[in-house]
Amino acid sequence: MALEHVAHGQARFMTPGVAPDPRGVVLGRYLVIVFPTLEGVVSWLRLYSHEASLDELVAGLEITRVRTPLMSREMILRIPAVSSYAADRAARLARLVGGSIYTGTAKHFVKYRDDRSPYGYDAVEIGALPGGAELMVHGDDFTQTYAREGDISLSRLLFRLSLRRVPGAQRLAAEDRADLVLAVARGLGDGVIRYLWRNRCDGEVGLVAPRNNKAASDGSAGFGVDPSYLLMRVRSLPERILELFLGTPGIDVFRPVSENVAVAVGWAHPVELASVASLLPADTYHVFWPGDRVDLLAGPLELSRLADLTRIDLELEGVREPRTGEVSGPDPVAVALRLAPASGLARRVSATLVPLAQTAQFKRLVYLLPPAALRGLRVAVTDRGIVVVASHDLDVIPLGMLLTELAPGIMVPIGMEVVPRVSPEVLAGALGHGLGVLTVFTPDAAPFQLPESKLAPLERRSVARLESHTVEIRNVALDPSGDPTVVNDPLGRFALWGFPEPEQKLLGE
């Protein structure tokens, strides 16, 4: 037998470089896990990264190709033995994927503890390593030497591993769609930006070029090929738009897994990339594509708002020569604001504009409104109609032109939007709109404004002034003239039966 059980409190060992930890478990500076193939190493990294962080092991982690004296090849994963708790997790996962685990410091590694020996094992005999051998492991009834053939870098292995498709992972919940990354071909950029803006999707966009693009570095893709593309970060992307983008060539969707790593939606890396953040430089943004492709982008990403990149089409007339004696300046380079059908989702109804011709119907409707609606509505009567504004969804006024709030204080008809589709700040500046002002767009006339202070609660405006009359107070006191008369009628024999009718005679009378 090559090993012996370690007793509790044992202090002397034949294996060099091992000692008991505070729990009494025999432990060296390192753990060595032996696998038949590289697949076992990847499987162990995959399991461990989903249970704990690999960053605490990266400093002393080595992956080595080794050769036995019989010329068979195996893989050895060496990790630092930070504690017996971490070693227990590593041993459990190693045995799960078909590996064997040993502990030691330099050349000799002894089998790590198991259920048969809770405090570990010690070697019976320690001899010199044969020539060419790098290390020796001591098992239950054998010893094995290994010669080093080469090392594999963990960071290189991460970038060489292929993404695996996860069934059903393309259907993301609302919280998973809160932050997504889009890689869009440059030819589709303008259309995607306009589409996102029309659907009220907030985000940022930037032009990026991969550092590691092979076609750009060796010219194999041909002269004049531009490897750059648009990278967009969008928030709260609707599910229907996500499905559309996933099926559109030239648009790829990624899900961030850390500050500088994004993985394609519907795919997953074998190793939990968030647990190896130390191997992914913070000054580089990593984009993992299906098909063994990883783009390294200069970081941190510098992105601009999507709202600032929406195109504004200008319609300019030809230059007109001024007439003789006419002095005028050039027309400004600007376009008029106008209403157009909205292509996005309908907003909530915030107000309505009731024509003056429907005043009688509006008055009859006031009698039917519940108290909560009367208190939540404000009204102002103008020459353009009766403006009714609600503090909540206005769904109790079926009259007039329903309005929605495009920006704070700016109302447009439901189902319409203002074009050009500029940002709310630019629109407010062009209209002279400010705090305390209500601006209303109508499809058949220019927009009008009124101060919000002119809006009064409907419950106050709905009650007309009532006229009251003074009544005459009369004296209703009794006339004290004359003496009162008291009459006593007989009750009869059966008084408790009640008083008989005046014309009825009692029995016995």
C-alpha positions, 0 to 999 in steps of 0.5 A: 500500500502506497498511502496511510491514513492520517490521524487527528493531531498528527504532526509528522509526515513523510510527504514533504511540504504538507501540514495540517490546517486548523481543521486538522486536514492535511494540505499542501500549498497546491492542489493537483487535479489529473484528467484524462483529457482537456475536456475534463479540465473545461468541465471542472472550470465550468462547474467551479465557476458557477459555484464560486469565483475563479479569481481567487485561484487565478494567481496560482492556476496552471493547466499543463499537458503531461506525459507518463512513462508509458507515453500516454498523455493526460492533463493536470490542473494545478490550483492554490490550496487557499483553504480546506473548504475550497479544496473540498469543493474542488475535490467534489467537482473533480470526482464528479467529472472523472478526475483525481485530486492530490495535494502537495507543494513541489514534486510529491503530491499525495491523495487528498482526503475522502470519506475513508480518511477524513484528515487525509493521507500520507505517503509510506515511502518517498523516493527520488524522481526519475530523470525527466519527471516533473512531479509524482502523485501518490495514490492508494496503491500506486505512484505515477510520475509525469513529464511536462510537455507544455502549458495552456494559458487559462485566458487563451483557453477562455477565448478558444472555447465555443459558445453553447446554445441554450434552449429557450434562452432567446425568450428573455423576461422583462428584467433580462431585457432591461439592458441589451447590446446590439451589434448593427451593420453600418448600412442598417444603422440609420434605419435601426436608430429611427426605429428605436426612436419611434418606439421610445427605446432609450439607449446609446450608440457608438462606432467601434472597430475590433482590435483582433479583426483578422481581415483588417490586420492581414488584408485577407478580406480585400481592399477597402473592407471596413470591419467596424460596426455600430454598437448600441446599448438599449434599455427595456427593449420590448419583446416583439422588437427583440424577436424582430432583431434576432431574426434580422440579418445584420443585427446581433443581440448580446446580453451583458454578463459584466461591465466589459463582457457581452455574450450573444442572446440564446448562447452561453459560455462554458465558463461563468465569465463574471467569475474570471474578471481578472483575466478580462482587462477593464480597458477592453470590451469583450463581445462573444459571438457564436462560431468561435468569434470574440471581438476585443473593443477599446474600452471603456465604451464611448457612446452617444444618445440615440435621441441625438442621432435621429435624422431631421430631413430639411426641405429647402427651396431654391434660391430666389433672386430678390426683386428690384427695390426689395431687400430681404434676408435669406430664409432660415434653414429650418422646417415647420413642425407638423403632425404625422401618424405615430408608428409606436405604441399608443400613449395614455390619454391625458387631456381632451379638447371639446369643441364649443359646439359640444358645450351642451353635451359636456354640461350633461356629461358633468351630471354623470361623472363620479366624485373622483373624476370631478376632483381629478379634472381641470378645465379651461374655456378658450376660443379654440374649445374647452380644454380638459386635463386629467391627473390620471388616465382620462377615460370618462370624457367621450367627447372632443379630441383626445390628447396625449402628453408627448413631453411635459406640458406638450399635448398632441392628438392621440395616435399622432406625433410631431415631426421632425422627431427631435428631442423634447428639449429641442421641441420645447425650445422651438415652441417657446414652451416652459414651466407652467405652460400648456401647449396643445397641437391640433391637426387643423390649425397652429398649436396654441398655448395657455398658462396652467394657472388658468386651469380650474378644478372641474368640480368648482367650474361645474357649479353655476351661481344659485340665487336664494330668496329671503323667507318670511318668519311667522309666529306659530305660538298657540293662542293663550285666550280661553280656559283649557277643558279636560275630559276623562272617558271611562276605560271599561273592564278590559282596559289593557285590551285597548281603547274601543272605537267611539261608537262601540259599546263595552260589554256590561254597560 
